[in-house]
């Protein structure tokens, strides 16, 4: 049975082209259980194929025809072939992380075909240290970064001895509701239905009434070059041009405790420190290429909506994000001053969003994205200012060590979406005391991407020294 596709998912589907695949990905590294057989990876792969039932999210694909009025709908795949979606690969010798990242970049470059469900998983062996890797990609029309992380977490366990755990695409029965759960889901019971309906009506009215003031506030802050969902002063950089479909991927992680110590000593947040790391790394990287602009770079930083206010981003998929345009202070040479400027910019952006409802946040964030969409469509790259220079996001993950059927999850690294005019995407993901950075860039437009990892490491040390915690 076909179901409508929501406007956000439709936008991700229609924006896609050969040079701009619109899927997000993830790389997980696993350690085999003690005493594992030599063919453990083959057994792991076969268990991923052997699922009793595939979750509905992983069975649907986009479809449109005369019968749908040319509108996009989700349609179940009547000829679903799990062996097409779950694949077994091996690295060439010498099986270094370098070969693994190169393979992930290549796999991330190809589009997902609409005639099949929009996801793939590749179990990868051949790492010379014996670890097993899994690369997955899922179309952004199905999940955002938060949903993807929740999907992964939903099939992991803190118990290394637990077995019979399904892969993320395996159907997982919902927890049985209690009577109180049912009452809560029904808005307190049928007797309270009129009151619930009244509250909903009042809420819709309030959203509409508040939208003009939210728009005025967003436009005013944008014109004043203050942080909001709209930026009008981002400089031109090498990232802000048309891209190719080829991708390069680089990844590494750092102990969260190091970042927390910097934040504690400077009165900033871990997210501020992450942004400062990226700022310093970008300053060095662009400086080496003689391409550092005089004015500070602007980063689009997605922010997840409050889970109590929106359940769109969940283990069942969906998208629920707003955006803040953060001034990255790349014009400042001193790491401490950069961190302070980023902290202020991020705080201003959060303050601007705090007075808005989730619907207003989404609407204002969409307005901020209009220049990013229209500029390449109108072929005005290099003529007008870019709306922002790069995308930096931070997705929280499990805080403790997790396992999948006894295999210890050592790290998880996100791959995201470069777009025309935004050739570099930096996504971070926390797991088990580490902050993992995944850098996804256009292979042609962003040269020597792996150098950014060295610059990020140097910047952590520079921030520690500036904060007095080295």
VMD Tcl script that draws the C-alpha trace (Angstrom):
set ca {
  {0.00 0.00 0.00}
  {1.44 3.36 -1.04}
  {1.80 6.14 1.53}
  {2.48 9.87 0.99}
  {6.04 11.20 1.33}
  {6.36 14.21 3.62}
  {7.63 17.52 2.13}
  {11.07 17.31 3.77}
  {11.72 13.81 2.42}
  {10.37 14.84 -0.99}
  {12.83 17.76 -1.06}
  {15.76 15.41 -0.37}
  {14.62 13.08 -3.15}
  {14.09 15.81 -5.75}
  {17.35 17.59 -4.92}
  {19.36 14.49 -5.75}
  {21.41 14.12 -8.93}
  {24.50 12.22 -10.10}
  {26.87 14.76 -8.57}
  {24.89 15.08 -5.36}
  {23.74 11.75 -3.89}
  {21.52 12.49 -0.90}
  {22.31 9.63 1.47}
  {23.93 9.64 4.89}
  {26.29 6.89 5.94}
  {28.13 5.37 8.84}
  {31.30 3.36 9.40}
  {31.40 1.06 12.43}
  {34.47 -0.82 13.63}
  {33.99 -4.06 15.58}
  {36.37 -6.28 17.55}
  {35.69 -10.00 17.21}
  {34.68 -11.88 20.38}
  {37.44 -13.77 22.15}
  {37.89 -17.22 20.63}
  {36.07 -16.33 17.40}
  {36.46 -18.77 14.51}
  {38.50 -17.90 11.42}
  {35.29 -17.61 9.42}
  {33.65 -15.36 12.03}
  {33.10 -12.50 9.55}
  {31.29 -14.88 7.17}
  {29.08 -16.02 10.06}
  {28.44 -12.38 10.98}
  {27.43 -11.63 7.39}
  {25.11 -14.64 7.16}
  {23.39 -13.66 10.41}
  {22.71 -10.22 8.92}
  {20.98 -11.88 5.99}
  {19.01 -14.30 8.14}
  {16.22 -12.08 9.45}
  {12.68 -13.32 10.06}
  {11.13 -10.03 9.07}
  {12.54 -6.80 7.61}
  {11.43 -3.56 9.26}
  {8.97 -1.51 7.15}
  {11.40 1.43 6.94}
  {13.80 -0.79 4.95}
  {11.16 -2.17 2.58}
  {9.78 1.00 0.99}
  {11.01 2.88 -2.04}
  {9.89 6.10 -3.76}
  {7.44 5.80 -6.63}
  {5.34 8.05 -8.79}
  {3.07 7.40 -11.75}
  {-0.14 8.53 -13.38}
  {-2.04 6.71 -10.66}
  {-0.34 8.81 -7.96}
  {-1.01 12.02 -9.88}
  {2.74 12.32 -10.50}
  {3.20 12.77 -6.76}
  {5.95 10.88 -4.93}
  {4.75 8.15 -2.59}
  {6.40 5.37 -0.60}
  {5.66 1.96 -2.08}
  {6.60 -1.45 -0.58}
  {9.12 -3.44 -2.63}
  {7.21 -6.55 -3.70}
  {10.45 -8.17 -4.94}
  {12.70 -7.28 -2.03}
  {16.13 -8.94 -2.32}
  {18.11 -8.67 0.90}
  {21.28 -9.93 -0.79}
  {21.25 -6.81 -2.95}
  {21.22 -4.58 0.11}
  {23.54 -6.52 2.45}
  {26.95 -7.25 0.93}
  {30.27 -8.80 1.95}
  {33.49 -7.05 0.90}
  {37.21 -7.37 1.59}
  {40.04 -4.84 1.59}
  {43.12 -5.12 -0.60}
  {46.46 -5.60 1.14}
  {47.98 -4.27 3.27}
  {44.54 -3.73 4.89}
  {45.26 -0.41 6.56}
  {42.66 2.11 7.72}
  {43.68 4.07 4.64}
  {42.31 1.34 2.37}
  {39.14 1.16 4.46}
  {38.47 4.90 4.20}
  {39.19 4.82 0.47}
  {36.61 2.04 0.01}
  {34.02 3.93 2.08}
  {34.58 7.06 -0.01}
  {34.03 5.07 -3.18}
  {30.90 3.34 -1.86}
  {29.56 6.69 -0.68}
  {29.88 8.14 -4.19}
  {27.17 6.05 -5.86}
  {23.46 6.88 -5.82}
  {20.82 4.58 -4.41}
  {18.37 3.39 -7.06}
  {14.77 4.49 -6.58}
  {13.35 1.17 -7.79}
  {14.65 -0.48 -4.60}
  {14.55 0.47 -0.90}
  {17.06 3.26 -0.37}
  {19.75 1.62 1.77}
  {22.82 -0.62 1.65}
  {25.09 -2.30 4.21}
  {28.59 -3.60 3.48}
  {30.37 -5.90 5.94}
  {34.09 -5.44 5.33}
  {36.93 -7.75 6.34}
  {40.65 -7.67 5.59}
  {41.88 -5.15 8.15}
  {45.33 -6.33 9.15}
  {44.63 -5.89 12.87}
  {41.66 -8.31 12.65}
  {38.89 -5.79 13.18}
  {35.66 -6.01 11.19}
  {34.07 -2.93 9.62}
  {30.55 -2.18 8.47}
  {29.68 0.66 6.13}
  {26.01 1.57 5.76}
  {24.22 4.20 3.76}
  {20.60 5.27 3.93}
  {18.84 7.98 1.96}
  {18.24 11.21 3.86}
  {14.58 10.95 2.85}
  {14.37 8.00 5.27}
  {16.56 9.15 8.17}
  {18.60 12.05 9.48}
  {21.76 11.66 11.54}
  {19.91 11.38 14.84}
  {17.56 8.72 13.50}
  {20.48 6.77 12.03}
  {22.25 6.78 15.40}
  {19.08 5.65 17.18}
  {18.63 2.84 14.66}
  {22.13 1.60 15.41}
  {21.70 1.94 19.17}
  {18.41 0.05 19.05}
  {20.15 -3.21 18.07}
  {23.20 -2.90 20.34}
  {23.59 -4.19 23.89}
  {25.84 -3.38 26.84}
  {25.98 -7.14 27.55}
  {28.86 -8.84 25.65}
  {27.19 -12.23 26.16}
  {23.84 -11.33 24.61}
  {23.10 -13.09 21.31}
  {20.28 -13.38 18.77}
  {20.30 -9.61 18.20}
  {18.86 -8.50 14.84}
  {20.67 -6.14 12.46}
  {19.27 -2.58 12.17}
  {17.01 -3.65 9.28}
  {15.50 -6.55 11.25}
  {11.98 -5.98 12.53}
  {11.88 -5.37 16.28}
  {8.52 -5.80 18.03}
  {7.39 -2.74 19.92}
  {7.30 -2.78 23.69}
  {3.83 -3.77 24.82}
  {1.93 -0.78 26.07}
  {0.42 -0.63 29.52}
  {-2.95 0.89 30.17}
  {-1.29 4.11 31.28}
  {0.79 4.19 28.08}
  {-2.38 3.92 26.02}
  {-3.99 6.74 27.95}
  {-0.96 8.93 27.43}
  {-0.88 8.11 23.72}
  {-4.57 8.98 23.43}
  {-4.08 12.33 25.12}
  {-5.43 11.11 28.44}
  {-8.35 9.02 27.20}
  {-11.46 9.56 25.11}
  {-13.06 11.70 27.79}
  {-10.35 14.30 27.25}
  {-10.56 14.28 23.44}
  {-12.39 17.64 23.13}
  {-9.77 19.29 25.37}
  {-6.94 17.76 23.32}
  {-8.54 18.96 20.10}
  {-8.91 22.46 21.57}
  {-5.25 22.53 22.58}
  {-4.23 21.40 19.08}
  {-6.35 24.11 17.47}
  {-4.92 26.75 19.79}
  {-1.40 25.50 19.06}
  {-1.88 25.82 15.29}
  {-3.27 29.32 15.76}
  {-0.31 30.29 17.93}
  {2.15 28.94 15.34}
  {0.57 31.01 12.58}
  {0.39 34.12 14.74}
  {4.02 33.82 15.79}
  {5.47 33.18 12.33}
  {5.72 36.86 11.18}
  {7.60 37.93 14.31}
  {9.98 34.94 13.96}
  {10.62 35.94 10.33}
  {11.28 39.58 11.23}
  {13.70 38.54 13.98}
  {15.55 36.17 11.65}
  {15.85 38.74 8.85}
  {16.93 41.51 11.22}
  {19.70 39.41 12.75}
  {20.83 38.27 9.30}
  {21.07 41.85 8.02}
  {23.08 42.87 11.10}
  {25.48 39.93 10.56}
  {24.37 38.43 13.86}
  {23.97 34.70 14.33}
  {20.59 33.31 13.31}
  {19.15 30.79 10.85}
  {20.08 33.13 7.97}
  {23.55 34.32 6.93}
  {24.21 37.08 4.39}
  {27.94 37.68 4.91}
  {29.74 34.39 4.28}
  {32.91 34.87 2.17}
  {33.63 32.91 -1.00}
  {35.91 29.89 -0.51}
  {37.14 26.93 -2.53}
  {34.32 24.87 -1.00}
  {31.60 27.05 -2.51}
  {31.51 25.79 -6.08}
  {29.93 22.98 -8.09}
  {30.99 19.50 -7.05}
  {31.42 16.13 -8.71}
  {29.88 12.85 -7.59}
  {33.20 11.41 -6.36}
  {33.79 11.43 -2.60}
  {36.76 11.26 -0.28}
  {36.31 10.30 3.38}
  {38.59 10.88 6.36}
  {37.90 9.97 9.99}
  {39.47 9.92 13.44}
  {38.43 10.39 17.06}
  {39.58 12.19 20.19}
  {38.83 11.56 23.89}
  {35.82 13.60 24.99}
  {37.56 14.18 28.32}
  {40.17 16.31 26.54}
  {37.46 18.44 24.95}
  {35.52 18.64 28.21}
  {38.62 19.87 30.06}
  {39.06 22.67 27.53}
  {35.40 23.64 27.85}
  {35.50 23.60 31.65}
  {38.61 25.79 31.76}
  {37.15 28.33 29.31}
  {33.47 28.33 30.28}
  {32.40 26.89 26.93}
  {30.59 23.74 25.81}
  {31.98 20.61 24.18}
  {30.16 21.60 21.00}
  {31.92 24.99 21.09}
  {35.25 23.18 21.39}
  {34.37 20.93 18.44}
  {33.58 24.00 16.34}
  {36.81 25.65 17.48}
  {38.77 22.56 16.44}
  {37.18 22.78 12.99}
  {37.82 26.53 12.82}
  {41.52 26.20 13.59}
  {41.89 23.25 11.23}
  {40.15 25.13 8.42}
  {42.32 28.20 9.02}
  {45.50 26.13 8.69}
  {44.22 24.04 5.76}
  {43.06 27.02 3.68}
  {46.19 28.94 4.63}
  {48.36 26.15 3.20}
  {46.40 26.38 -0.06}
  {46.68 30.20 -0.06}
  {42.88 30.25 -0.02}
  {42.00 31.66 3.42}
  {39.54 34.58 3.09}
  {39.97 37.73 5.18}
  {36.47 37.47 6.59}
  {35.46 34.61 8.94}
  {33.93 31.46 7.51}
  {30.32 30.69 8.35}
  {29.26 27.14 9.24}
  {25.73 25.81 9.08}
  {25.24 23.85 12.31}
  {22.11 21.64 12.41}
  {20.33 21.49 15.75}
  {17.95 18.70 16.74}
  {14.50 19.70 17.93}
  {13.53 18.94 21.49}
  {12.54 15.28 21.65}
  {9.55 16.18 23.86}
  {8.29 18.54 21.19}
  {8.96 16.47 18.09}
  {9.21 12.73 17.58}
  {10.04 12.89 13.88}
  {13.62 11.80 14.41}
  {13.39 8.34 15.87}
  {14.37 4.73 15.37}
  {11.53 4.56 12.84}
  {13.24 7.19 10.71}
  {12.37 10.79 9.97}
  {13.98 14.21 10.02}
  {13.71 16.85 12.74}
  {16.31 19.57 12.53}
  {16.74 23.31 12.56}
  {19.91 25.24 11.76}
  {22.13 28.00 13.14}
  {24.67 29.89 11.01}
  {27.76 30.17 13.21}
  {30.60 32.61 12.59}
  {33.77 30.50 12.80}
  {36.28 33.28 13.62}
  {38.82 31.95 11.10}
  {40.14 35.50 10.82}
  {41.57 35.29 14.36}
  {45.01 33.76 14.86}
  {44.69 33.12 18.61}
  {42.94 29.79 19.50}
  {41.49 31.21 22.72}
  {39.95 34.20 20.96}
  {38.53 31.92 18.26}
  {36.90 29.71 20.87}
  {35.44 32.72 22.68}
  {34.03 34.19 19.47}
  {32.49 30.86 18.47}
  {30.96 30.44 21.94}
  {29.33 33.88 21.67}
  {28.07 33.22 18.15}
  {26.60 29.84 19.09}
  {24.96 31.27 22.20}
  {23.37 34.06 20.17}
  {22.02 31.51 17.72}
  {20.57 29.32 20.47}
  {19.00 32.37 22.13}
  {17.37 33.30 18.82}
  {15.87 29.81 18.46}
  {14.83 29.50 22.09}
  {12.00 31.97 21.60}
  {10.56 29.95 18.69}
  {8.45 26.83 18.53}
  {9.71 23.75 16.64}
  {7.56 24.61 13.62}
  {8.91 28.16 13.55}
  {12.48 26.85 13.90}
  {12.00 24.56 10.91}
  {10.42 27.38 8.88}
  {13.21 29.86 9.65}
  {15.87 27.22 8.99}
  {14.25 26.49 5.63}
  {14.46 30.19 4.75}
  {18.16 30.07 5.61}
  {18.59 27.19 3.15}
  {16.86 28.95 0.24}
  {20.07 30.63 -1.03}
  {21.89 27.27 -0.89}
  {19.19 25.73 -3.10}
  {18.58 28.61 -5.52}
  {22.21 29.55 -6.18}
  {23.17 26.32 -8.01}
  {19.73 26.08 -9.66}
  {20.15 29.60 -11.10}
  {23.81 28.84 -11.93}
  {25.04 31.78 -9.87}
  {27.97 29.99 -8.21}
  {30.82 32.48 -7.76}
  {28.57 35.43 -8.59}
  {26.70 35.85 -5.32}
  {27.88 35.17 -1.81}
  {27.35 31.63 -0.52}
  {24.80 31.33 2.32}
  {27.46 29.53 4.36}
  {30.81 27.84 3.72}
  {30.52 24.35 5.19}
  {28.30 22.14 7.30}
  {29.33 20.98 10.77}
  {27.02 18.77 12.82}
  {27.31 16.85 16.08}
  {25.23 13.72 16.68}
  {25.20 12.22 20.20}
  {25.68 8.47 20.51}
  {25.88 5.82 23.26}
  {28.06 6.80 26.22}
  {29.12 3.29 27.20}
  {30.67 0.29 25.43}
  {28.18 -1.61 23.28}
  {28.17 -4.97 21.51}
  {26.41 -6.65 18.64}
  {26.08 -10.40 19.23}
  {29.33 -10.39 21.19}
  {31.30 -8.19 18.75}
  {32.55 -5.11 20.58}
  {31.78 -1.81 18.87}
  {35.07 0.10 18.93}
  {34.03 3.23 17.08}
  {31.40 4.74 14.83}
  {32.19 7.38 12.21}
  {29.57 9.34 10.25}
  {29.57 10.08 6.51}
  {27.35 12.86 5.30}
  {26.30 14.88 2.25}
  {28.35 17.46 0.36}
  {26.11 19.51 -1.94}
  {26.67 21.88 -4.84}
  {28.17 25.01 -3.35}
  {29.09 23.17 -0.12}
  {31.85 20.71 -1.01}
  {32.77 19.74 2.57}
  {30.65 18.27 5.36}
  {32.03 17.60 8.86}
  {29.88 15.42 11.09}
  {30.84 14.37 14.61}
  {29.48 11.50 16.66}
  {30.14 10.70 20.30}
  {30.55 7.12 21.50}
  {32.02 5.50 24.60}
  {34.12 8.46 25.70}
  {35.34 9.51 22.26}
  {34.28 12.18 19.77}
  {34.57 10.82 16.23}
  {34.96 13.18 13.29}
  {33.79 12.12 9.84}
  {34.91 14.39 7.00}
  {33.12 13.89 3.69}
  {34.22 16.00 0.74}
  {34.11 16.20 -3.02}
  {37.20 14.36 -4.18}
  {38.08 16.99 -6.79}
  {36.99 20.18 -5.02}
  {38.55 19.49 -1.60}
  {42.18 18.45 -2.17}
  {44.22 16.56 0.44}
  {41.20 16.09 2.71}
  {43.10 13.78 5.04}
  {45.38 16.67 6.06}
  {42.47 18.11 8.01}
  {42.81 15.26 10.51}
  {46.35 16.37 11.37}
  {45.19 19.97 11.66}
  {42.32 18.92 13.97}
  {44.79 17.12 16.22}
  {47.10 20.13 16.27}
  {44.16 22.35 17.17}
  {43.20 20.23 20.18}
  {46.74 20.66 21.49}
  {46.65 24.41 20.77}
  {43.33 24.82 22.59}
  {44.63 22.84 25.56}
  {47.69 25.07 25.76}
  {45.57 28.23 25.47}
  {43.19 26.97 28.17}
  {46.05 25.97 30.48}
  {45.13 22.27 30.57}
  {47.97 20.91 28.42}
}
mol new
graphics top color blue
foreach p $ca { graphics top sphere $p radius 0.5 }
foreach p [lrange $ca 0 end-1] q [lrange $ca 1 end] { graphics top cylinder $p $q radius 0.2 }
display resetview
